[in-house]
Amino acid sequence: MTTTSAAPGRRTEDQIPETMRAAVLFGPGDMRVVDKPVPRPGPDEVLVKVAMCGMCGTDLKIYDGHFPGTPPYGEYTPGHEWTGTVVAVGETVDEVAPGDRVCIEAHHGCGRCDNCLVGLYTACLNYGNTKKNHRASGMTTDGGFAEYALHNVASVYKMPENVSFKDAVLITTAGTGLYGLDATGGYIAGDDVVVFGPGPVGLMTVQACKQLGARNVILVGTRPSRLEMGKRLGADHVINSRETDAVAEVKRLTGGGADLVIETSGSPATPQQCIETVRRGGKILFVAFYPEPVTFDLTVAVRSDVTMYTTRGEGGNNVKRAVALAEMGRLKGEELVTHEFPLEDISEALRVVRERDGDPLKVVVAF
């Protein structure tokens, strides 16, 4: 059954169905595709018909029941890297309109806590508290593994015509790297930069560093196909750490150590390599999540006057910057999408990500 009757929000002329197909997590390892009501936008919200939703390691943590703050089992739809077309907007929304193609940043802070007031909305002090208007799409509220998704208008971005949906899935990812660069000072022209981890975050960060004027960008990883992708996307040097002493090679290429080392891999062994590859007085940026506590020689960092930074997600309005770079052709996302699955096969998509079956880079659910 469909409806065009009056309801909160303004809509397109097309009918919006009352129900949709959506992936729902019923328990650890138990994801089912079921019928759910299509949400309706509140005053400052946007309803989007999802075109595509990316999948990453965070989704595996959510699937396994190891991610904090998720809604109750049996109700919750994950997916935080989604893009699509606006079909309805809330009564106060004029920033986007039905028919606009949009991408998102997953995090929308409450807007009222001390952190949000100074722009640190990915570290919102009311994280997970929907009563105070916090939402992290696909993490603390329903996300994009569904035919329709709802989000606050402040966290959606209109896409230029030359940016595809596949590009847009990676724009959220690019925002993660750009936010980290922003936190470290944002000015890397002429610097030597090392990126550990040629996954989607690492590969988008490689591109961003080159576009921001880094002298040398060195990508370190273990999978030849991903390192080759890094070369195509602008890395000046790639190092296979299974075949080469990465620390020694970075020091050789940089004349003693990198100005900035960025850790995107999530490997517990990599932070120590970061300490050993950064120059005295340099910077280390951590943007990865780790499966277990990590150990590294903090004394070396102190003695070398190294500054360390951490950032969570794609804050600081950096998705907007990523959209601008993509519009100029300076960030490429589409070629990172290696696998597409229909929603009904989401369990198979999760298996492919977990087992790395077929050497996936970015797996997406497409509608």
C-alpha positions in Angstrom: 0.0 0.0 0.0 1.2 3.5 -0.8 0.1 6.9 0.5 0.3 10.5 -0.6 -1.8 11.8 2.4 -0.6 14.8 4.4 2.1 13.9 6.9 5.1 15.7 8.6 7.5 16.9 5.9 7.3 17.9 2.3 7.4 15.2 -0.3 7.9 14.6 -4.0 5.0 14.0 -6.2 5.9 10.3 -6.3 4.3 8.1 -3.8 6.4 7.1 -0.8 5.5 3.5 0.4 4.4 2.8 3.9 6.9 0.0 4.3 10.4 -0.8 3.0 12.9 -3.7 3.0 15.6 -3.2 5.6 18.3 -5.2 7.2 17.6 -5.6 11.0 20.1 -6.9 13.5 18.3 -9.4 15.8 21.4 -10.5 17.7 25.1 -11.0 17.3 25.6 -12.6 13.9 21.8 -12.6 13.2 21.0 -10.1 10.4 17.7 -10.4 8.6 16.1 -8.5 5.8 12.5 -7.7 6.9 9.7 -5.2 6.2 9.8 -2.0 8.3 7.8 1.2 8.2 9.3 4.0 6.1 10.2 6.8 8.5 8.8 10.3 8.1 11.0 13.3 8.5 10.7 15.6 11.5 11.1 19.4 11.2 14.9 19.4 10.6 15.2 16.0 8.9 15.6 14.6 5.4 14.2 11.3 4.0 16.5 9.7 1.4 15.8 6.9 -1.0 19.1 5.0 -0.6 21.1 4.2 -3.7 24.0 2.5 -2.1 25.5 1.8 1.3 29.1 0.9 1.9 30.4 -1.7 4.3 33.5 -1.5 6.5 35.1 -3.1 9.6 32.9 -1.1 11.9 29.9 -3.0 10.4 31.6 -6.3 11.4 31.9 -5.1 15.0 28.3 -4.1 15.0 27.3 -7.4 13.4 29.2 -9.3 16.1 27.7 -7.3 18.9 31.0 -5.5 19.9 30.1 -1.9 19.2 28.8 0.4 21.9 25.6 2.4 21.8 23.6 0.5 19.2 19.8 0.4 19.5 17.9 -2.7 20.7 18.1 -5.9 18.8 15.1 -6.7 16.6 14.7 -3.0 15.7 18.0 -1.6 14.6 19.2 -1.2 11.0 23.0 -0.6 10.6 24.9 1.1 7.7 26.7 4.4 8.0 28.2 5.0 4.5 25.1 5.7 2.5 24.1 7.9 -0.4 20.9 8.4 -2.4 18.2 10.8 -3.5 16.1 13.1 -1.2 12.4 12.2 -1.4 11.0 14.2 1.5 12.1 17.0 3.8 11.0 18.4 7.1 9.0 21.6 7.4 12.1 23.8 8.2 14.4 22.3 5.6 15.4 24.4 2.7 19.1 23.4 2.2 18.1 20.4 0.1 15.0 19.5 -1.8 13.3 16.3 -3.1 15.2 15.1 -6.1 18.6 16.2 -4.9 21.3 13.5 -4.7 23.1 13.6 -1.4 25.9 12.0 0.6 26.3 12.1 4.3 28.5 12.3 7.3 27.3 9.7 9.8 27.7 11.8 12.9 25.2 14.5 14.0 25.9 16.0 17.4 23.3 17.1 19.9 24.3 20.7 19.2 24.0 21.7 22.9 26.9 20.1 24.8 30.3 21.8 25.3 32.0 19.7 22.6 29.4 20.3 20.0 29.5 24.0 20.7 33.2 24.1 19.7 32.7 21.8 16.7 33.7 18.5 18.2 30.4 16.8 17.4 31.9 13.4 16.7 32.9 13.5 20.4 29.4 14.7 21.4 28.9 14.4 25.2 25.4 13.2 24.6 26.5 10.4 22.3 23.7 7.9 21.7 21.0 10.1 23.5 18.4 10.6 20.8 16.2 12.5 23.3 18.9 15.3 23.1 19.0 15.0 19.3 22.3 13.1 18.9 22.4 10.6 16.1 25.1 8.6 14.5 23.5 7.1 11.4 23.9 3.3 11.3 25.6 3.3 14.7 23.2 4.7 17.3 20.2 5.2 15.0 18.9 3.4 12.0 21.2 3.7 9.0 21.5 2.9 5.3 21.1 -0.8 4.9 17.5 -0.1 4.0 15.5 1.3 1.0 15.0 4.6 2.9 17.1 6.4 5.5 16.5 9.4 7.7 19.1 12.0 8.7 19.4 15.5 10.1 19.8 18.1 7.3 23.0 19.4 8.9 24.7 16.1 8.1 23.7 15.7 4.4 25.5 17.2 1.5 24.2 17.9 -2.0 26.3 16.1 -4.6 27.6 17.8 -7.8 26.4 16.3 -11.0 29.8 14.8 -11.9 30.1 12.8 -8.6 28.6 9.3 -8.8 26.9 7.3 -6.1 30.0 5.1 -6.0 32.1 8.1 -5.5 29.8 9.4 -2.8 30.0 6.2 -0.7 33.8 6.9 -0.3 33.3 10.6 0.3 32.2 9.8 3.9 35.4 7.8 4.2 37.5 10.6 2.8 36.0 12.9 5.4 37.7 10.7 8.1 41.1 11.3 6.7 40.5 15.0 6.1 39.3 15.5 9.6 42.4 13.9 10.9 44.6 16.1 8.8 42.6 19.1 10.0 43.3 18.2 13.6 47.0 17.9 13.0 47.2 21.4 11.6 45.9 20.9 8.1 49.0 22.4 6.4 51.1 19.6 4.9 52.5 21.2 1.7 56.1 20.1 1.3 55.9 17.4 4.1 56.8 13.8 3.8 53.8 11.7 4.9 53.5 8.0 5.6 50.1 6.3 5.6 49.9 2.8 7.2 47.0 0.7 5.8 45.9 0.7 2.2 42.2 0.2 3.0 39.5 2.6 1.9 40.4 5.2 4.6 44.1 4.9 3.8 43.6 5.2 0.1 41.4 8.2 0.3 43.8 9.8 2.7 46.7 9.2 0.3 44.8 11.1 -2.3 44.0 14.0 0.1 47.6 14.3 1.1 48.8 14.6 -2.5 46.1 17.2 -3.2 47.1 19.2 -0.2 50.7 19.4 -1.5 52.6 16.7 0.4 56.1 16.3 -1.1 56.2 12.5 -0.7 53.3 10.2 0.3 54.5 6.7 1.3 51.9 4.0 1.6 52.7 0.9 3.7 50.7 -2.3 3.7 50.7 -6.0 3.1 48.4 -6.7 0.1 49.9 -6.1 -3.3 46.6 -5.3 -5.0 45.9 -2.5 -2.6 49.4 -1.1 -2.8 49.1 -1.1 -6.6 45.8 0.8 -6.2 47.6 3.3 -4.0 50.1 3.9 -6.7 47.4 4.6 -9.2 45.8 7.0 -6.8 48.9 9.1 -6.2 51.2 7.4 -3.7 54.8 8.3 -4.5 56.2 5.2 -2.9 54.6 1.9 -1.7 56.1 -0.5 0.7 55.0 -4.1 1.2 55.9 -4.7 4.9 55.9 -8.4 4.4 58.8 -8.1 1.9 60.7 -5.0 3.1 61.7 -3.5 6.4 59.2 -0.7 6.4 60.9 1.3 9.1 64.3 1.2 7.4 62.8 2.0 4.0 60.8 5.0 5.3 63.9 6.4 6.9 65.8 5.9 3.7 63.1 7.6 1.6 62.7 10.5 4.0 66.2 11.0 5.1 65.5 10.0 8.7 61.8 10.1 9.3 58.5 11.4 8.1 57.0 14.7 9.1 53.5 13.1 9.6 52.6 9.4 10.0 49.0 8.4 9.7 47.8 5.1 11.1 44.6 3.8 9.4 45.3 0.0 9.5 43.9 -1.0 12.9 46.7 -3.5 13.3 47.9 -3.6 17.0 51.5 -3.9 15.8 51.5 -0.7 13.7 51.6 2.0 16.4 55.1 1.0 17.2 56.1 1.3 13.6 54.6 4.8 13.6 56.8 5.7 16.5 59.9 4.4 14.6 59.1 6.1 11.3 58.2 9.6 12.4 61.0 12.2 12.7 62.0 14.0 15.8 59.4 16.7 16.5 57.0 15.1 14.0 53.4 14.1 14.2 51.4 10.9 14.4 47.7 10.7 13.6 45.6 7.7 14.7 42.2 7.2 13.0 41.8 3.4 13.3 39.9 1.3 15.8 41.8 -1.7 17.2 40.5 -5.2 18.1 42.5 -5.2 21.4 44.7 -2.9 23.5 47.9 -1.9 21.8 51.4 -1.5 23.3 54.2 0.8 22.0 57.2 2.6 23.3 55.8 5.9 24.5 59.2 6.9 25.9 60.6 7.1 22.4 57.8 9.5 21.4 58.4 11.7 24.5 62.2 11.8 24.0 61.7 12.7 20.4 59.1 15.4 21.2 56.5 13.7 18.9 52.9 15.0 19.0 50.2 12.4 18.7 46.6 13.0 17.6 43.4 10.9 17.5 40.2 11.7 15.7 36.9 9.9 15.4 35.0 9.7 12.2 34.4 12.5 9.6 34.0 15.6 11.8 34.9 19.2 11.4 32.7 19.7 8.3 35.3 17.7 6.3 32.8 15.8 4.2 31.9 19.2 2.7 35.6 19.6 1.8 35.7 16.0 0.4 32.7 16.8 -1.8 34.5 19.9 -3.2 37.6 17.9 -3.9 35.6 15.2 -5.6 33.8 17.8 -7.7 37.2 19.0 -8.9 38.2 15.5 -9.8 40.8 15.4 -7.0 39.3 12.6 -5.0 38.4 9.3 -6.7 36.1 6.9 -5.0 34.3 4.9 -7.6 37.3 2.7 -8.6 37.6 1.5 -5.0 34.2 -0.2 -5.1 35.0 -3.8 -6.0 31.9 -5.7 -4.9 28.2 -5.0 -5.1 25.4 -7.0 -3.4 21.6 -6.6 -3.3 20.1 -6.0 0.1 18.7 -9.5 0.3 22.3 -10.8 0.2 23.7 -8.6 3.0 24.8 -11.6 5.0 26.9 -12.8 2.1 28.4 -9.3 1.8 29.4 -9.3 5.4 31.0 -12.7 4.9 33.0 -11.4 2.0 34.3 -8.5 4.0 35.2 -10.7 7.0 36.9 -13.4 5.0 38.4 -11.0 2.4 36.9 -13.4 -0.2 37.8 -12.2 -3.7 40.2 -9.5 -2.4 37.5 -6.9 -1.6 38.4 -3.3 -1.2 35.0 -1.6 -0.7 31.9 -3.7 -0.6 28.6 -2.0 -1.1 24.9 -2.9 -0.8 23.2 -1.4 -3.9 19.5 -0.7 -4.4 
